[in-house]
């Protein structure tokens, strides 16, 4: 057979045709200059972490186009992080919930129903549950990401309407210990200073916080301060894991998880021993306490911390650093012209989280590193509105709006009067805290629960146990959310909610700053603002239960439009009636003022004139905090008027080192700790749907110390089994000298059942704050197999 | 058609094609190695790679992450040779492929000595360099963080002496610059080295 010319040409043509197939098609290049045409930029604050960055959302023809920072902002100076830049992509995501979904039984498939029907069903179920078990049988579980108006209205209906204090929220899982710490040490919740101290600080004491990944924009400010003053500014980082934050530290102390209370006491010891404390400040403003709140003396305190010699603490902490290192950092802390402490979950999510908080505050009180510029004891918040909505707005079972403890009858009466509900309507006893609430669901005691804007199915510790309760058919679950989550899978009724910038409301960030975000675009489909949902639901509830008091709760809000008037009326009621005279006095921060003040207002801000100056930068300082003047009792420049301390002093607590609830043993020899990664947010329902962010971290992995990896035969990328007494995960390994030897670290965002680390974590709680100890439990670590290709998993 | 005839035909076809005018001819001889299109670890210079590789596919088979793909007929004379498209699935440097290569096309080298290419940051695309967004995804994902990529005032900087060119940074980079490019790309510098003077 010979090759003809014709054959040759035919075949050549086929081959060249094939080669053309791989040709790249021209891709539309984004013309940056023209992309801005016709875009309207709407001001607001960021939807993600608790930093409270001021951002602008670009909208073109009703469609979000992008997000940018604003250079003159007081919080972020125009910088935004990667997840902040991209969160707008959630808004028009095809997965958005756009119709109410209902199923009678949890085994059924969801059916789309009308809002009318959905609200009827919700009201019906709550009325039925209330009839069966009263206020104890209903519950609300909210979020530090809800707007203040939403949390406030929900808790008003629950307490004033349904007579239930079962009002909780996910800040119990992250901020409760910090709140309890502030209350017990300073007598008032929330930090005294704010971010403005960073630019004046000379020493940063970062403990139990990976600021670089969890609060990247604040980290930039810290880094800037350090780089501009490399010799005069010291950065101390204390963490069992070398994180990205440790990179800028002058000194990093790595301790065994759970031993930091000894370390903090040892620092106090050095400060007392070397007479580095501010005797004048202590004498004027502080008293010493032990046990429940029993008064004691300076000598007692000295004797207490004397036990914690640096040598002893270094040994307790695992011997990874020298006793002299503790002396060095204690001197840096005490002697600097201004020391700012920063912490997050490393201290809060602990069996003794409140104590850990107290011990950090102790260092500030004894050294007088407080109330002056450049010095503060600053707990960083994880969520945009954990402070504003939940801690201030009454979103936890034991507090009413305006930092009012539920048990206090006088304060309860104030709230009842403000709402116009009969006296005694709000139950006197606090409701169930988060873990007790989900235990009650396990036992079937709660018959109807409304879960708003959070996913406890994934975010609770030891979540398998609590998912069982949520799967019960006699527990009716309503979920308001923007995306399907693992929790909406447990719901009977899923209500599509509006996203940030699709509704109006206030977020209050870490530094007592309240910022307004106005509605900029319409919600997709039939999604509605939560405030509208609650009002409509409450009206039906009032009819079905034939209870005029419930109708009274929403009476001031009837007939108002959901986009602006309704949240404004709610905000006005909350601030004008319920924050008056309280330490978070927000009367000056009206919508009109917040619209003028691009960076929001820091409370206390009792008058509009004062709010228009930006509010209180430093609490408790006469001349800077209007309440320090009005509440003044003597001639001293600082007035600690916090309601929790009737003696108006700062309390220095005598606290011992305490072990975590679960320690490694022969069977479970490793510590497990969990945390965040820069590109993801909580349960990933938002960031997991943004391809740019998911690509960077498609799935969780476990960080193993190289020495441990060597011993266990784990190579990078190998699949590793992490098993505790509660659950098991199978994750790829990252061999990395981050976690201290004997500890492994896993990011908690992944939704995949094999990589959801909260199946493994422990649900032990702090007896004071009731916050679970996510950060420490004991696990087995075992190599399971060679590397495997994994796929990201989003519900 | 006999095997012999077929091979003859194929040979003639390919030779003939390379003389065809226009891109079709050049494409069939052109190396597939380009920005973000790399040979697996330990590959000999591109000049001799196609000649040395016997297209056995063992590297493709052994790759646990499916990073290595086998080129098909559209790659012309490079059909059957391995390639890593790093912005899709990067090389995680498990070094399994170099162990199984029977021809030495992939030389047996250590993980840290791998030079698949060099990461290059486009400072006009990188948001950290543009100074508006705090991104350090490449730094976080780099298997040799602090060595191959370090941060200079929160902006990533590459050190050529440690960068393996694995492309994990490219795959993770959240900035898409079009044409399969990111703000950080791997340039196959070493593949272009000449073997013969």
Interface residues (C-beta under 8 A of the other chain):
Chain A: X1 X3 X7 X8 X11 X12 X15 X16 X18 X19 X20 X21 X22 X24 X27 X28 X29 X30 X68 X69 X78 X79 X80 X81 X82 X84 X85 X86 X213 X216 X217 X219 X220 X223 X227 X244 X247 X677 X678 X679 X692 X693 X695 X696 X697 X715 X716 X717 X786 X787 X788 X789
Chain B: X1 X2 X5 X8 X9 X12 X13 X14 X16 X17 X20 X24 X25 X27 X28 X64 X65 X66 X73 X74 X75 X76 X92 X93 X94 X127 X132 X133 X134 X135 X136 X137 X140 X141 X143 X146 X151 X153 X154 X171 X172 X173 X174 X175 X176 X178 X179
